[in-house]
Amino acid sequence: MVTKTRKRKFAGSKKRFVGKPTGQIQERVQAVGPEHFGIVAVDCAKRRSKWMLCNFYGKVIIEPTSVEHTTGGLRAMTQSIAEACQAEGLTDTIVAVEMTGIYHKPAQRAFRKALLRHTHRSSVCVEPLPPTAASRCEDR
C-alpha cells in the first residue's frame, strides 16, 4: 500500500538583499572626481573590526587596521579617517560596513555619529553578503 506524503510548506527564511551594480555612486564619483572620492571598508567581528581607507582607484591611504569596539577606539578610527580625508583631499567618502549578525552595529553607529560633525560629504552603506561569501579575511 502506498501512502501519500504531504509536502510541508516552510515559512521561508529571510531573504538577503545583495546590492547590484546600478550606478548609485557613479554620479557622486563624477561630481567630485575619482581621485577625490574615498572608500572606507569595514570588516566587523565580535570584539574588534578591521578597516581600511582607499581612494576610488584602490590606492590604499590607510592600511588595514584593527579597532576595538570601545568608544575611544571607534572615535579614534573616525578621527583618523577624517584627518586622512582632509590630508588627501577626499571631498566625498562612502563607508561600506560588512553586516555580521549584530556585530556591525557599533561601527555603524560610530560612523553615523561622526559623519554629522564632518564637513565632507559622506554616507554609510550597509549591505548584507550572500550566505556563501567568505566571512573572514583568511577565507578570502
FIBA-481971 format. One line per field, with one value per residue: z, x, y of N, C-alpha, C in turn; chain; residue in three letters. Coordinates in Angstrom, 3 decimals, padded with zeros to 6 digits. Layout:
FIBA-481971
nz <- Z/...
nx <- X/...
ny <- Y/...
caz <- Z/...
cax <- X/...
cay <- Y/...
cz <- Z/...
cx <- X/...
cy <- Y/...
nupa <- A/...
drenti <- ala/...
//
This chain:
FIBA-481971
nz <- 000.000/-000.855/000.577/000.866/000.947/002.587/001.436/003.185/003.903/004.141/006.213/005.139/004.824/005.892/003.232/001.739/000.748/-001.885/-003.062/-006.338/-009.118/-009.967/-010.579/-008.484/-007.040/-009.000/-010.017/-007.865/-007.773/-010.251/-009.839/-007.929/-008.803/-009.415/-008.038/-005.768/-004.282/-001.621/-000.113/002.579/003.991/006.087/008.037/010.095/013.386/016.448/018.835/017.821/014.896/011.485/009.399/006.495/004.409/001.193/-002.064/-004.932/-007.026/-005.791/-004.469/-001.548/001.306/004.108/005.678/006.251/009.432/012.817/015.100/018.322/019.728/021.337/022.888/022.778/020.927/018.554/018.174/017.755/015.344/013.552/013.699/012.655/010.066/009.176/009.310/007.474/005.131/004.815/004.529/002.177/000.388/-000.106/-000.928/-000.914/000.591/001.005/003.183/003.642/005.336/006.510/007.119/009.907/011.670/014.600/015.013/013.459/014.245/016.314/014.875/012.756/014.107/015.150/012.830/011.756/013.778/013.771/011.172/011.130/012.147/010.453/007.750/005.120/002.524/003.173/003.397/004.947/004.123/004.274/003.479/003.193/002.836/000.611/001.888/001.185/000.980/001.898/005.290/006.819/006.857/006.302/004.765/002.339
nx <- 000.831/000.561/001.463/000.478/002.512/002.684/003.660/005.588/005.040/007.313/007.987/009.810/012.985/014.618/015.097/018.036/019.267/021.225/023.212/023.078/025.094/024.118/024.848/024.700/026.531/027.881/027.256/028.017/030.771/031.550/030.899/032.753/035.146/037.245/039.702/039.226/037.417/036.609/036.798/035.773/036.300/034.915/035.415/033.637/033.674/033.226/034.461/036.289/037.034/038.171/039.479/039.895/041.092/040.718/041.237/039.096/040.327/041.594/043.942/045.628/045.116/044.999/046.301/044.974/043.573/043.154/040.469/039.239/036.013/035.253/034.342/036.398/038.174/036.627/036.075/038.662/039.196/037.325/038.228/040.832/040.225/038.847/040.908/042.742/041.227/040.991/043.706/044.396/042.700/040.155/036.922/034.452/033.084/032.440/031.181/031.544/030.156/030.505/027.858/027.538/025.852/024.924/027.157/028.099/026.884/028.030/030.166/028.748/027.063/029.023/030.134/027.873/027.346/029.735/029.789/027.992/029.355/031.458/032.783/033.048/031.262/029.584/028.557/026.942/027.011/025.362/025.294/024.037/025.886/025.927/025.030/026.993/029.320/032.703/033.588/035.725/038.933/040.965/039.704/039.299
ny <- -001.169/002.165/005.186/008.541/011.383/014.421/017.535/019.764/023.118/025.558/028.343/029.945/031.378/034.420/036.514/037.610/040.759/041.565/044.016/045.224/046.237/049.274/051.779/053.650/055.179/056.379/058.972/060.551/060.072/061.101/063.763/064.756/063.772/060.953/060.796/062.207/060.842/058.820/055.540/053.702/050.665/048.242/045.443/043.602/042.145/040.274/041.488/043.256/045.174/045.285/047.727/049.856/052.537/053.797/055.316/055.955/054.636/052.569/052.984/052.570/054.387/054.411/051.706/048.329/048.186/047.231/047.737/048.182/047.548/049.859/052.959/054.869/053.661/053.492/056.192/057.184/055.893/057.084/059.715/059.534/058.782/061.048/062.955/061.879/061.975/064.722/065.410/064.046/065.180/064.200/064.664/063.495/060.662/057.202/054.738/051.376/048.815/045.595/043.420/041.547/039.517/041.053/042.430/044.484/046.784/048.582/049.823/050.935/052.747/054.450/055.604/056.887/058.754/060.226/061.242/063.286/065.427/065.959/067.892/067.101/065.404/062.439/058.988/056.217/052.908/049.971/046.689/043.428/040.360/037.517/034.252/032.401/033.768/034.498/034.950/035.673/037.271/035.466/033.573/034.677
caz <- 000.000/-000.995/001.358/000.344/001.881/002.411/001.374/004.185/003.439/005.090/006.315/004.326/005.582/005.478/002.017/001.850/-000.390/-002.321/-003.957/-007.699/-009.644/-010.690/-010.773/-007.447/-006.616/-010.194/-010.093/-006.806/-008.185/-011.343/-009.332/-007.221/-009.461/-008.758/-007.122/-004.560/-003.731/-000.713/000.272/003.831/004.066/007.462/008.221/011.508/014.170/017.739/019.738/017.084/013.461/010.678/008.435/005.666/003.597/-000.105/-002.975/-005.887/-007.862/-004.996/-003.794/-000.110/002.045/005.443/005.616/007.123/010.837/013.753/016.068/019.359/019.786/022.509/022.489/022.408/019.708/017.411/017.980/017.141/013.962/012.751/013.634/011.728/008.720/008.828/009.078/006.228/004.030/004.645/004.039/000.806/-000.448/-000.426/-000.596/-000.759/001.103/001.290/004.165/003.405/006.552/006.342/008.127/010.530/012.824/015.153/015.317/012.663/014.767/016.929/013.835/012.010/014.949/015.251/011.585/011.635/014.734/013.339/009.896/011.356/012.511/009.421/006.717/003.809/002.290/003.348/003.669/005.465/003.275/004.897/002.623/003.569/001.876/000.476/002.895/000.730/000.945/002.965/006.366/007.493/005.943/005.920/003.804/001.059
cax <- 000.000/001.327/000.909/000.802/003.237/002.359/004.801/005.489/005.319/008.172/007.711/010.802/013.975/014.715/015.873/019.050/019.373/022.590/023.177/023.537/025.670/023.124/025.358/024.207/027.566/028.524/027.073/028.820/032.173/031.732/030.781/033.969/036.321/037.639/040.826/038.733/036.359/037.188/036.010/036.176/035.772/034.975/035.127/033.260/033.725/032.564/035.072/037.086/036.810/039.314/039.028/040.909/040.641/041.378/040.509/038.263/041.181/042.117/045.188/045.393/045.527/045.266/046.399/044.013/043.872/042.164/039.935/038.401/034.669/035.104/034.062/037.655/038.709/035.810/036.268/039.982/039.080/036.638/039.079/041.934/039.653/038.573/042.193/043.311/040.417/041.359/045.084/044.446/041.790/038.944/035.776/033.268/033.504/031.392/031.612/030.923/030.294/030.015/026.873/027.842/024.954/024.724/028.480/028.365/026.159/028.877/030.881/027.754/026.675/030.155/030.229/026.724/027.539/030.871/029.538/027.219/030.263/032.452/032.355/032.985/030.037/029.811/027.371/027.205/026.343/025.390/024.629/024.353/026.554/025.249/025.493/028.160/030.506/033.685/033.332/036.952/039.997/041.745/038.937/039.190
cay <- 000.000/003.395/006.294/009.871/012.271/015.837/018.436/020.822/024.469/026.254/029.767/030.644/032.131/035.810/036.656/038.652/041.651/041.813/045.169/045.011/047.472/050.065/053.126/054.549/056.128/056.897/060.421/061.166/059.993/062.053/065.137/065.179/063.207/059.704/060.964/062.878/060.013/057.839/054.375/053.074/049.302/047.753/044.020/043.556/040.919/040.414/042.463/044.229/045.199/045.677/048.716/050.497/053.665/053.906/056.187/055.233/053.794/051.469/053.365/052.462/055.582/053.872/050.240/047.649/048.433/046.695/048.687/047.578/048.127/050.707/054.334/055.507/053.058/053.893/057.627/057.350/055.448/058.099/060.904/059.291/058.795/062.440/063.622/061.365/062.510/066.122/065.462/063.524/065.953/063.442/065.511/062.649/059.359/056.224/053.747/050.076/048.016/044.229/043.046/040.267/039.409/042.394/042.955/045.671/047.940/049.615/050.574/051.705/053.885/055.375/056.359/057.794/059.839/061.037/061.892/064.504/066.510/066.217/068.828/066.463/064.644/061.011/058.186/054.880/051.933/048.651/045.719/042.054/039.491/036.231/033.293/031.648/034.631/034.269/035.907/036.034/037.690/034.302/032.791/035.401
cz <- 000.000/-000.182/000.738/001.409/001.561/002.352/002.387/003.557/004.520/005.055/005.484/005.194/005.088/004.235/002.199/000.574/-000.698/-003.350/-005.324/-008.225/-010.502/-010.858/-009.711/-006.992/-007.812/-010.284/-009.046/-007.187/-009.293/-010.851/-008.673/-007.911/-008.706/-007.769/-005.824/-003.895/-002.894/-000.393/001.546/003.868/005.483/007.485/009.711/012.099/015.545/018.599/019.025/015.603/012.769/009.600/007.636/004.860/002.304/-000.967/-003.995/-006.759/-007.101/-004.336/-002.297/000.577/003.483/005.327/006.509/008.583/011.695/014.717/017.046/019.360/021.121/022.013/022.017/021.112/018.469/017.126/017.313/015.667/013.102/012.638/012.644/010.281/008.273/008.519/007.761/005.016/003.758/004.056/002.570/-000.143/-000.898/000.020/-000.445/-000.372/001.309/002.233/003.908/004.609/006.287/007.468/008.634/011.779/013.319/015.402/014.517/013.286/015.482/015.898/013.053/012.806/015.022/013.986/011.432/012.563/014.257/012.063/010.048/011.655/011.398/008.345/005.352/003.723/002.385/003.502/004.194/004.663/003.929/004.010/003.072/002.451/001.732/001.476/002.476/000.729/002.121/004.024/007.100/006.451/005.443/004.846/002.422/000.187
cx <- 000.885/000.646/001.345/001.556/002.862/003.642/004.570/005.823/006.135/007.851/008.703/011.765/013.991/015.592/016.825/019.053/020.842/022.526/023.751/024.121/024.656/023.571/024.916/025.261/028.245/028.418/027.913/030.296/032.444/031.701/032.071/035.245/036.801/038.792/040.427/037.598/036.990/036.229/036.611/035.501/035.984/034.542/034.879/033.403/033.150/033.159/035.871/036.760/038.109/038.794/040.207/040.269/041.431/040.605/039.770/039.076/041.785/043.446/044.909/045.961/045.855/045.209/045.330/044.462/042.772/041.732/039.050/037.039/034.461/034.852/035.325/038.234/037.942/035.949/037.613/039.951/038.444/037.471/040.220/041.435/039.401/039.867/042.817/042.534/040.785/042.766/045.184/043.523/040.566/037.738/034.482/033.754/032.289/031.988/030.831/031.210/029.705/029.040/027.182/026.992/024.596/026.055/028.823/027.777/027.031/029.617/029.911/027.319/027.791/030.288/029.066/026.869/028.642/030.572/028.707/028.137/031.230/031.897/032.286/031.754/030.346/028.484/027.810/026.362/026.459/024.597/024.998/025.058/025.764/025.809/026.733/029.426/031.416/033.508/034.589/038.001/040.783/041.043/038.921/040.379
cy <- 001.245/004.488/007.605/010.657/013.700/016.646/019.550/022.167/025.161/027.738/030.570/031.426/033.571/035.879/037.824/039.475/041.864/042.930/044.836/046.316/048.227/051.506/054.103/055.543/056.782/058.420/061.138/061.173/060.998/063.491/065.622/064.728/061.982/059.864/061.657/062.102/058.909/056.714/053.806/051.709/048.782/046.293/043.809/042.165/041.230/041.528/043.531/044.115/045.570/046.617/049.256/051.612/053.662/054.899/055.328/054.284/052.620/051.770/053.389/053.695/055.205/052.354/049.599/047.698/047.830/047.789/047.923/048.267/048.834/052.120/055.028/054.972/053.491/055.385/057.896/056.948/056.535/059.375/060.708/059.259/060.226/063.189/063.169/061.889/063.960/066.229/065.031/064.292/065.180/064.260/064.725/061.255/058.475/055.183/052.466/049.190/046.642/043.920/041.648/040.157/040.803/043.076/044.207/046.939/048.969/050.462/051.453/052.935/054.918/056.217/057.325/058.991/060.779/061.806/063.150/065.690/066.861/067.132/068.169/065.569/063.164/060.296/056.834/053.909/050.570/047.710/044.315/041.307/038.198/035.232/032.515/032.476/034.330/035.339/036.315/036.424/036.487/033.472/033.425/035.187
nupa <- A/A/A/A/A/A/A/A/A/A/A/A/A/A/A/A/A/A/A/A/A/A/A/A/A/A/A/A/A/A/A/A/A/A/A/A/A/A/A/A/A/A/A/A/A/A/A/A/A/A/A/A/A/A/A/A/A/A/A/A/A/A/A/A/A/A/A/A/A/A/A/A/A/A/A/A/A/A/A/A/A/A/A/A/A/A/A/A/A/A/A/A/A/A/A/A/A/A/A/A/A/A/A/A/A/A/A/A/A/A/A/A/A/A/A/A/A/A/A/A/A/A/A/A/A/A/A/A/A/A/A/A/A/A/A/A/A/A/A/A
drenti <- met/val/thr/lys/thr/arg/lys/arg/lys/phe/ala/gly/ser/lys/lys/arg/phe/val/gly/lys/pro/thr/gly/gln/ile/gln/glu/arg/val/gln/ala/val/gly/pro/glu/his/phe/gly/ile/val/ala/val/asp/cys/ala/lys/arg/arg/ser/lys/trp/met/leu/cys/asn/phe/tyr/gly/lys/val/ile/ile/glu/pro/thr/ser/val/glu/his/thr/thr/gly/gly/leu/arg/ala/met/thr/gln/ser/ile/ala/glu/ala/cys/gln/ala/glu/gly/leu/thr/asp/thr/ile/val/ala/val/glu/met/thr/gly/ile/tyr/his/lys/pro/ala/gln/arg/ala/phe/arg/lys/ala/leu/leu/arg/his/thr/his/arg/ser/ser/val/cys/val/glu/pro/leu/pro/pro/thr/ala/ala/ser/arg/cys/glu/asp/arg
//
